[in-house]
Each structure stands twice: as structure tokens, then as C-alpha cells.
């Protein structure tokens, strides 16, 4: 849901006040954008996928008559490609649109993003409100 003009103005005023009060902290916050985070993950996934192809091809070229080495390197390369493709696809899906406010992953591992659909969260919130209203009566 986009912000109203009044909310956007208030947000801009708060940002300016934050920059005036503590520019170092404001710069650190600006760098923690969800779009930037997921784009970096996408680049890392692409590099990992390319490395998996290199391992797979290196095993096929250098194995010669040693089939055990070929199988081991092929499995390692394939697993690396598969993991990188999964990370890349999930990161691609989580990149918010340019106008949207993205949900930045929370927690120490940084592995939590927008996992639940908005419909699910609305139902949970409605249940919580209903339960709270029933308890108050």
C-alpha cells in the first residue's frame, strides 16, 4: 500500500532530522536496503553457479580414466549449481519493485524475508484481534 502525501512528507522530515542529528548512523541505515541485499545475493548465486560449471567441466576434463574422481567432481559441481540456482531464484523473487518498501531479512543469520503471503498475515491479525476482543468482554 503506497504512502499518502502527508505520510511521505513526514517520512522525509524524519529522514532529514536523522541525517542532521547523526549522519554516520543514517548512512549505515541507508545501506541496509532490501533491494541491495537481494541483488548481492543474486550476484553471489551467479558466481556460485559459474563455479559449479567450472568444477563439473574440470572433473570431466581431468578425470581421464579415473571414473571415481569424475563422479565425485560431477556431484560436487552439480550440487553447487543446484544450491546457487535455488538461492538465485529465491532472491530474484524477493526483490521488491522499485516503488515498494522491501522487507529486510531479520535475525542474526539474515535468512528471513517475505515468506508469508499478505493474505495469511491478514488472517492471523484478524484472529488475534478477535481473540483479544473476546478476552476483553
N, C-alpha and C positions, 0 to 999 in steps of 0.2 A: 504494500500500500504506500503510495508516494506521500511525502510530507506536504502539508499545506504551506502557503506562502509565509504565514506567521511563524510556523514551526521552523521553516528554513531560515528565516531571519534570526530567530532566537538561537538556532544552532550556530549560525555564522558569528553572532555576537559572542557566544561562549567560546568558539574556536579562537577568535581574536583575543579575548581575555586570557585564554590559556597560553597563547603564544607570547603575549605581553608579560605574563607572570613568570612562566618557566619555559623558555624556548627550547631548551635541551630535551625536556620531557615531552613537549609537544612534537618535536621531530621524531622521537622514538615511537610515539603513538602513531604518527602518520605512516611509518614504515611497516606497521602491522596490518596491512590491508589484506582482506581475504583473497582478492583477485591476484595480488602479488604472490601470496603464499601458494595458491594452487598453480599458478603459472610456473613457479620454481619447481614444484613437484612434477609438473608435466615435462619440463626440460630434463630433470634428473631421470625420469622414466624413459625418455627418448635415448639418453646416453646409455642407460642400462640395457635397453633393447638392442642398441647397436653393439654393445659389448657382448651380449649374448650371441649375436650373429657371428661376431669375431671368434668367440670361443668355439662355437659349433663348426665354423669353417676351419679353424686351426686344428681342431681334432680330426676332421676329415682329411686334411692335407698331410698332417704329420704322423698320423697313426700307422700308415703303411700296412703291415701285416698283423699288427697288434690290435685285434678286434676289441679286447677288453678296454684299452685306452680310448678307442673310438666311441664305444658305448658310454663310458663314464663322461667323456668330454661332451658328447652329444646330449646326454641327460642334463648336465650342468648348464650348458648353453640354452637348452630348451626351457629349463626351469627359470633361468634368469630372464629369458624373453617373455615367458608367461607372467611372471611376477611384475615385470616392468610394464607389460601391456595392461594388466589389471590396475596398477597404480595410475597409469596414464589415463585410462578410461574413466576411473572414478574421479580423478582430479578434473578432467575435462567436463564431466557432468556437474561438478560442484562450483565451477567458476561462475560467479554471479554476472548478470548482464551489466553493462556499463552504468545504467541509472539506478540499479538496485543496491541496497546496502547488504553486503555479504555477511554471512555468519562465520566468524573466525573460529577455528577449532580451539577448544579449551582443554585444559588439563596439562599435565607435565609432558605427556607423550605427544601431544598435538595431533592425535588421531581421531578426534571427534569433530564432525562437521554437521552439515544439514542432513541428518539421517532420517528423520521422520517427516512425513508429508504434512502440509498445513492442516488438512482435514483431521488427521489423527490428533494433532495438538489441540485443535479447537474442541474436539470431543472430550479430551482429557480435562481441559479447562472448564468446559461446561459441567462435567461430572463433579469436579472439585467445587465449583460454585454451588451446585445443587446440594452436595453433601454438607457444605458449610452453612447454607441456608436452613437445611433440615435440622442441623445440630443447634442452631440458634433459637429455634422455636420451642 
